[in-house]
């Protein structure tokens, strides 16, 4: 079996170029996506909002001077 080294080199070169282009495209798309907050961050924010809402409803009347 005779292997053409030039043809093998060209196939490898084309495949590497394709893989590099895909990696660059993936990196660009990943940088454009907004990072999602973790579950704990979202839960903490929800608890803070709930606390603020409940504290507004239960405002005590000030004592007369």
C-alpha positions in Angstrom: 0.0 0.0 0.0 1.5 3.3 -1.1 0.6 6.4 1.1 0.8 9.8 -0.6 2.4 11.9 2.1 1.5 15.2 0.3 -2.2 14.3 0.1 -2.2 13.2 3.8 -0.5 16.5 4.8 -3.1 18.5 2.8 -6.0 16.6 4.4 -4.6 17.1 7.8 -4.0 20.8 7.2 -7.6 21.3 6.0 -9.0 19.4 9.0 -6.9 21.5 11.4 -8.1 24.7 9.8 -11.7 23.5 10.2 -11.2 22.6 13.8 -9.6 26.0 14.6 -12.4 27.9 12.9 -15.0 25.9 14.9 -13.1 26.6 18.1 -13.0 30.3 17.3 -16.7 30.4 16.5 -17.5 28.6 19.8 -15.3 31.0 21.8 -17.0 34.0 20.2 -20.5 32.6 20.9 -19.6 31.8 24.5 -18.3 35.3 25.1 -21.5 36.9 23.7 -23.7 34.8 26.0 -24.6 36.6 29.3 -23.5 34.6 32.3 -26.4 33.1 34.2 -26.3 33.6 38.0 -25.9 30.5 40.1 -28.8 28.9 41.9 -27.6 30.3 45.2 -27.3 33.8 43.9 -30.8 33.7 42.4 -32.2 32.3 45.7 -30.5 35.0 47.7 -31.8 37.7 45.5 -35.4 36.3 45.7 -35.2 36.1 49.5 -34.0 39.8 49.6 -36.9 40.9 47.4 -39.4 38.9 49.5 -38.0 40.5 52.7 -38.3 44.0 51.3 -41.8 43.4 50.2 -42.9 42.0 53.5 -41.2 44.7 55.5 -43.1 47.4 53.6 -46.4 46.0 54.6 -45.6 45.9 58.3 -44.5 49.5 59.0 -45.1 50.4 62.6 -46.8 53.7 63.4 -44.4 56.1 65.1 -45.0 57.0 68.7 -46.4 60.5 69.2 -43.8 62.9 70.6 
